[in-house]
C-alpha cells in the first residue's frame, strides 16, 4: 500500500513539473510565429485604399501598416474604375466579404460587379511600392502549332536527294 501511494505521489509531482514547462514552451513558440496574414481588418483603422489591378488592392491603415488583399478571381472593371464599395455589419472587412466596383452614372456612382475578397497580407512600404511599379503582364501570342500528324503511324525516313 505504501509503495502504491509513493508511486502515485511521484507521478503527480512529475506532472506538475512538466506541465508548466510545456505551456511555457508553447507560449514562446506562438509568440514568435507571425506570418502577417489575417482574415479581417478593422474598418475604423483604414485610412485609404489603393487598387493596383483587377486582383490586387492595398489597404493603408493607421500606424502606417499596409495590407495587401489578393482577390481569388479577376474582378471585372476594378482595374479601370479603381474604386469600390463594401457593406459590413460588424465594422470589419473580412476575406468572406465582397467589394462592389463603382461606375460613373449621370446621377452619381452605380454599383457593378461584386467580387469576393481574399486574405489580408501585411506587407512593407517597400513591397507595396514594388507591387505598384511591377509591369503588368500582358497576354502573349501563342507559339505556332506544328502541323497535325496521325497518331500511331510511323513516318518513313526521307531519302537524301542525289545529284
Helices and strands as residue ranges (DSSP letters): H 2-32, E 37-38, E 40-42, G 43-45, E 46-51, E 56-61, G 62-64, E 66-70, H 78-81, E 84-85, E 92-94, E 98-105, E 108-116, E 120-123, H 125-133
